């Protein structure tokens, strides 16, 4: 005799087959009923193995994801494809971060500093040598 499990729904017990037929959500990708672990995202329910990054095709699982044109991307691929990286710290510039553009690059406001003394150059006169920002004091005294 085969083992058939039971599932409680709204205070009543149902065999797995009846639960699947009447209550189990449908996956947003494969359209099959979901029993077990689910992911709720983008106003749909998904099998864990069906909620995939559009770029790499790997399951996103419970990790952070980002949307671009309504499609989910894992964090790594999103920043590689669409993100802006700070020239100073090489971390992504995220929504809400203060940033500036100088020397043809984008910088967090706190990362735009003199390459020698680390003095903030935001709103200051600055110079550059080989794409490195310098304050007035070090502009003519440094060779890279």
C-alpha positions in Angstrom: 0.0 0.0 0.0 1.4 3.4 -1.0 1.9 6.2 1.5 -0.3 9.2 0.8 0.4 12.2 3.0 -2.2 14.7 4.2 -2.2 18.5 4.2 -4.2 20.8 6.5 -6.1 23.6 4.7 -8.5 25.9 6.5 -8.8 23.6 9.4 -9.6 20.5 7.4 -7.4 17.6 6.3 -7.0 16.7 2.7 -5.0 13.9 1.0 -2.1 15.2 -1.2 -4.0 14.5 -4.4 -7.1 16.5 -3.3 -5.0 19.3 -1.9 -3.2 19.6 -5.2 -6.4 19.5 -7.2 -8.3 22.1 -5.1 -5.8 24.3 -3.3 -2.2 24.1 -4.6 -1.0 27.2 -6.4 0.1 27.0 -10.0 3.7 27.9 -10.9 4.2 31.1 -12.8 6.7 29.5 -15.1 5.8 25.8 -15.8 2.1 26.2 -14.9 2.2 23.0 -12.8 0.8 22.7 -9.3 3.2 23.4 -6.5 3.5 21.1 -3.5 6.2 21.9 -1.0 8.4 25.0 -0.9 7.3 28.0 -3.0 8.6 31.4 -3.8 6.1 34.3 -4.0 7.5 37.0 -6.3 6.2 39.4 -9.0 2.6 38.7 -8.0 3.0 35.0 -8.8 3.9 31.8 -7.1 6.8 29.7 -8.3 8.5 26.4 -7.8 11.9 27.2 -6.2 13.6 25.6 -9.3 11.4 27.7 -11.7 12.2 31.2 -10.4 15.3 31.9 -12.5 17.6 34.7 -13.3 17.0 35.7 -16.9 20.7 36.1 -17.6 22.4 33.1 -16.0 19.4 30.8 -15.8 20.2 29.8 -12.2 17.4 29.6 -9.5 17.2 32.9 -7.5 15.8 31.0 -4.5 15.5 33.3 -1.5 18.3 35.6 -2.6 18.0 39.3 -3.6 16.9 39.9 -7.1 16.4 43.0 -9.2 14.0 43.7 -12.0 14.8 45.2 -15.4 12.0 45.5 -17.9 9.9 43.2 -15.7 12.4 40.4 -15.8 14.2 39.0 -12.7 18.0 39.1 -12.5 20.2 37.7 -9.7 22.2 40.4 -7.9 25.5 39.5 -9.6 24.1 39.6 -13.2 22.1 42.7 -12.6 25.1 44.8 -11.5 27.3 43.3 -14.2 24.7 44.2 -16.9 23.0 47.3 -15.7 24.9 48.6 -12.6 27.3 51.4 -12.2 30.4 50.7 -10.3 32.2 53.4 -8.2 35.7 54.1 -9.6 37.0 54.6 -6.0 35.8 51.6 -4.1 34.6 49.4 -7.0 31.3 48.6 -5.3 27.9 49.2 -7.0 26.3 52.6 -6.8 22.8 51.8 -5.6 19.5 53.6 -5.7 19.7 56.4 -3.1 23.5 56.6 -3.0 25.0 60.0 -3.3 27.3 60.0 -6.3 29.1 62.3 -8.7 30.7 62.1 -12.1 34.2 63.2 -12.7 37.2 62.3 -14.9 34.9 60.2 -17.1 33.9 57.9 -14.2 31.2 57.7 -11.5 32.1 57.9 -7.8 30.3 57.6 -4.5 30.5 61.1 -3.1 32.6 59.8 -0.2 35.0 58.0 -2.6 36.0 61.0 -4.7 39.2 61.9 -2.7 42.7 62.9 -3.4 44.7 59.8 -4.4 47.6 60.9 -2.1 46.1 62.3 1.1 42.4 61.1 0.8 41.0 64.6 1.3 37.5 64.8 0.0 37.3 66.6 -3.4 33.6 66.9 -3.6 32.8 70.5 -4.6 36.5 71.3 -4.6 38.9 72.3 -7.3 40.8 69.2 -8.3 43.4 68.0 -10.7 44.2 64.6 -12.3 47.1 62.6 -13.4 46.5 59.3 -15.2 42.8 59.3 -14.2 43.6 59.7 -10.5 42.1 62.7 -8.7 44.4 65.0 -6.8 43.9 68.0 -4.5 45.7 71.3 -5.2 48.4 70.5 -2.7 49.4 67.3 -4.5 48.6 68.2 -8.1 52.2 69.2 -9.0 54.2 67.2 -6.5 53.2 63.7 -7.4 54.4 61.5 -10.2 52.5 58.3 -11.0 
